[in-house]
Amino acid sequence: MKILALDTASGMCSVALSVDGVVATRELLTARDHARELLPMIRDLLAEAGLVLAQLDALAFGRGPGSFTGLRVAASVVQGLAFGAGLPVLPVSDLRALALQGLAEAPAGLVPTGVLACLDARMHEVYGAFFPVMDGGLPVDAPERVVAPALLVADLLEADGDRRTWLGIGKGFGAYADAFEPLGIPRSHWLSDAEPRAREIVRLGVADFTAGLARPPEVAVPVYLRDQVAHPPKS
């Protein structure tokens, strides 16, 4: 199976190629150059593997939530490439990808029973989702929200389970650290600098492709969660 994945939901512009389970990646931290850098990264990764787009089985991409501009870049590039090469697409949640990254990079000795993935959504809010961990494997899908950190924490305080065995991941923890303290997740279990990456997108894409979740190119659209990007002016 050959799956190409890309992600531009944050400051990390990344591409990953999985060929029969062997993953190669390209990553670049960039504030505004996703559109310029993405296609050359894809071209170089495919050339290194001796492949062309038409030889792939599908294209996976981080469909959000995240940077509005970045999500549009990812969706438009994937849609264009998929139409041109006759390939299906695999939209993957960036919060789910963050949760998978957390499982892979959990502190020594921690076996997470749940992963709280949070991205800074600006406007004093986070994009957040809590993923229960099933038998140490891939996190299951979970409801995604754009919400004030304090409200997310209040809801999670009512959840069952030992929050000392949870892991928190994403820049939402760095941006709103004080708000997350009441959860009782030890600070040593926070990965507050993590951003979504294509290496997890491609792993989830492979799993979704195996599960029969590939879709036609026209479904390659962003998931913003939030409709507005700025507060309306006060009258």
C-alpha positions as CSV (number, residue, x, y, z in Angstrom):
1,M,0.0,0.0,0.0
2,K,1.3,3.4,-1.0
3,I,-0.2,6.5,0.7
4,L,1.0,10.1,0.5
5,A,0.0,12.5,3.3
6,L,0.4,16.2,3.9
7,D,-0.4,18.6,6.6
8,T,-0.4,22.4,6.8
9,A,-2.7,23.0,9.7
10,S,-0.1,24.8,11.8
11,G,3.4,26.3,11.5
12,M,4.6,22.9,10.5
13,C,4.5,22.1,6.8
14,S,5.0,18.4,6.4
15,V,4.7,15.6,3.9
16,A,4.9,11.8,4.6
17,L,4.9,8.8,2.3
18,S,4.1,5.3,3.5
19,V,5.1,2.5,1.2
20,D,4.1,-0.9,2.6
21,G,4.5,0.4,6.1
22,V,7.8,2.2,5.7
23,V,7.4,5.9,6.2
24,A,9.6,8.7,4.9
25,T,8.9,12.4,5.8
26,R,9.7,16.0,5.0
27,E,9.1,18.7,7.5
28,L,9.6,22.5,7.6
29,L,8.6,25.1,10.1
30,T,7.4,28.1,8.3
31,A,5.0,30.9,9.1
32,R,3.6,31.7,5.7
33,D,5.2,29.7,3.0
34,H,3.1,26.5,3.0
35,A,1.7,27.1,-0.5
36,R,5.2,27.7,-1.9
37,E,7.0,24.8,-0.1
38,L,4.4,22.1,-0.2
39,L,4.6,20.9,-3.9
40,P,8.4,20.8,-4.0
41,M,8.4,18.7,-0.8
42,I,5.9,16.3,-2.4
43,R,7.9,16.1,-5.6
44,D,11.2,15.4,-3.8
45,L,9.6,12.7,-1.5
46,L,8.1,10.9,-4.5
47,A,11.3,11.2,-6.5
48,E,13.3,9.7,-3.6
49,A,11.0,6.7,-3.6
50,G,11.0,6.3,-7.4
51,L,7.3,6.9,-7.6
52,V,4.8,9.1,-9.4
53,L,1.4,10.1,-8.1
54,A,-0.5,7.6,-10.3
55,Q,1.3,4.7,-8.5
56,L,-0.2,5.7,-5.2
57,D,-3.3,4.2,-3.7
58,A,-4.6,7.4,-2.0
59,L,-3.8,10.9,-0.7
60,A,-4.3,11.7,3.0
61,F,-4.4,15.2,4.4
62,G,-4.9,17.0,7.7
63,R,-8.5,18.4,7.3
64,G,-8.4,20.4,10.4
65,P,-9.1,22.0,12.7
66,G,-6.2,24.5,12.5
67,S,-5.0,27.6,10.7
68,F,-7.7,28.6,8.2
69,T,-5.2,29.5,5.5
70,G,-3.1,26.4,6.1
71,L,-6.2,24.1,5.9
72,R,-7.2,25.7,2.6
73,V,-3.7,25.1,1.2
74,A,-3.8,21.4,2.2
75,A,-7.3,20.8,0.8
76,S,-6.8,22.5,-2.5
77,V,-3.5,20.8,-3.2
78,V,-4.8,17.4,-2.3
79,Q,-8.0,17.9,-4.4
80,G,-6.0,19.1,-7.4
81,L,-3.5,16.2,-7.2
82,A,-6.2,13.6,-6.6
83,F,-8.3,14.8,-9.6
84,G,-5.3,14.9,-11.8
85,A,-4.0,11.4,-10.9
86,G,-7.4,9.7,-10.4
87,L,-6.8,9.0,-6.7
88,P,-9.2,8.9,-3.7
89,V,-8.6,11.0,-0.7
90,L,-8.5,10.4,3.1
91,P,-9.4,13.4,5.3
92,V,-7.8,13.0,8.7
93,S,-8.5,15.0,11.9
94,D,-5.5,17.0,13.0
95,L,-6.6,16.5,16.6
96,R,-6.7,12.7,16.1
97,A,-3.2,13.0,14.6
98,L,-2.0,14.9,17.6
99,A,-3.4,12.3,19.9
100,L,-1.5,9.6,18.0
101,Q,1.7,11.6,18.2
102,G,1.1,11.8,22.0
103,L,0.9,8.0,22.2
104,A,4.2,7.7,20.3
105,E,6.0,10.3,22.4
106,A,4.5,9.7,25.9
107,P,7.0,10.2,28.7
108,A,8.8,7.1,29.9
109,G,6.7,5.0,32.2
110,L,3.4,6.5,31.2
111,V,0.8,4.3,29.5
112,P,-1.9,6.9,28.7
113,T,-5.5,5.9,29.2
114,G,-6.6,9.1,27.4
115,V,-5.2,11.9,25.3
116,L,-6.4,15.4,25.4
117,A,-5.4,17.2,22.1
118,C,-5.7,21.0,22.1
119,L,-4.6,23.5,19.5
120,D,-4.6,27.3,20.2
121,A,-7.6,28.6,18.3
122,R,-6.9,32.3,19.2
123,M,-9.7,34.5,20.4
124,H,-9.2,32.9,23.9
125,E,-10.4,29.5,22.7
126,V,-8.9,26.1,21.8
127,Y,-9.7,23.4,19.3
128,G,-10.0,20.4,21.6
129,A,-10.9,16.7,21.6
130,F,-10.5,14.0,24.2
131,F,-9.5,10.5,22.9
132,P,-9.9,7.5,25.1
133,V,-7.1,5.0,24.4
134,M,-8.3,1.5,23.5
135,D,-5.8,-1.3,24.3
136,G,-2.9,1.0,23.7
137,G,-3.8,1.3,20.0
138,L,-4.9,4.1,17.8
139,P,-7.2,6.7,19.5
140,V,-10.8,6.4,18.5
141,D,-12.6,9.3,16.9
142,A,-14.0,11.8,19.3
143,P,-16.2,15.0,19.3
144,E,-14.2,18.1,18.3
145,R,-15.0,21.5,19.7
146,V,-13.9,25.1,19.6
147,V,-14.4,26.3,23.1
148,A,-12.9,28.4,25.9
149,P,-10.3,26.3,27.8
150,A,-12.2,26.7,31.1
151,L,-15.4,25.3,29.7
152,L,-13.5,22.3,28.2
153,V,-11.9,21.7,31.5
154,A,-15.2,21.9,33.4
155,D,-16.7,19.3,31.1
156,L,-13.7,17.0,31.5
157,L,-13.8,17.2,35.2
158,E,-17.0,15.3,35.1
159,A,-15.5,12.4,33.1
160,D,-14.7,9.1,34.7
161,G,-11.2,7.8,35.1
162,D,-7.8,8.7,36.6
163,R,-6.7,12.0,34.9
164,R,-3.2,11.4,36.3
165,T,-2.8,8.8,33.5
166,W,-4.0,11.2,30.8
167,L,-1.6,12.9,28.4
168,G,-2.1,16.5,27.1
169,I,-0.7,17.5,23.8
170,G,-0.8,20.6,21.6
171,K,0.0,24.3,21.8
172,G,-3.3,25.0,23.5
173,F,-1.6,23.7,26.7
174,G,1.2,26.2,26.3
175,A,-1.1,29.1,25.5
176,Y,-3.6,28.5,28.3
177,A,-1.6,26.6,30.9
178,D,-3.3,28.0,33.9
179,A,-6.7,27.1,32.6
180,F,-5.7,23.4,32.3
181,E,-4.1,23.1,35.7
182,P,-7.4,22.1,37.5
183,L,-7.6,18.9,35.4
184,G,-4.8,17.4,37.4
185,I,-2.8,16.1,34.4
186,P,0.8,16.2,35.7
187,R,2.9,18.8,33.9
188,S,5.3,16.1,33.0
189,H,2.5,14.6,30.9
190,W,2.1,17.7,28.8
191,L,3.6,17.9,25.3
192,S,2.7,21.6,24.9
193,D,5.0,22.4,21.9
194,A,3.6,19.6,19.7
195,E,2.0,20.5,16.3
196,P,0.2,18.2,13.9
197,R,2.5,16.3,11.5
198,A,2.1,14.4,8.3
199,R,3.8,11.3,9.8
200,E,0.8,10.7,12.0
201,I,-1.6,11.7,9.2
202,V,-0.2,9.0,7.0
203,R,-0.4,6.3,9.7
204,L,-4.1,7.2,10.3
205,G,-4.6,7.4,6.5
206,V,-3.3,3.9,6.1
207,A,-5.7,2.6,8.8
208,D,-8.6,4.5,7.3
209,F,-7.8,3.2,3.8
210,T,-7.7,-0.4,5.1
211,A,-11.1,0.3,6.8
212,G,-12.6,1.3,3.4
213,L,-12.8,5.0,4.2
214,A,-11.2,6.4,1.1
215,R,-13.4,9.0,-0.6
216,P,-13.6,10.9,-4.0
217,P,-11.5,14.0,-4.4
218,E,-14.4,16.4,-4.1
219,V,-14.7,15.6,-0.3
220,A,-11.2,17.1,0.2
221,V,-12.5,20.2,2.1
222,P,-11.3,21.8,5.3
223,V,-13.0,21.4,8.7
224,Y,-12.7,24.8,10.4
225,L,-15.0,24.2,13.5
226,R,-15.3,28.0,13.8
227,D,-17.2,30.1,11.2
228,Q,-15.9,33.5,12.2
229,V,-12.2,34.5,12.2
230,A,-12.6,37.8,14.2
231,H,-14.9,39.3,16.7
232,P,-17.5,41.6,15.1
233,P,-17.1,45.3,15.8
234,K,-19.1,46.7,18.6
235,S,-21.7,49.2,17.8
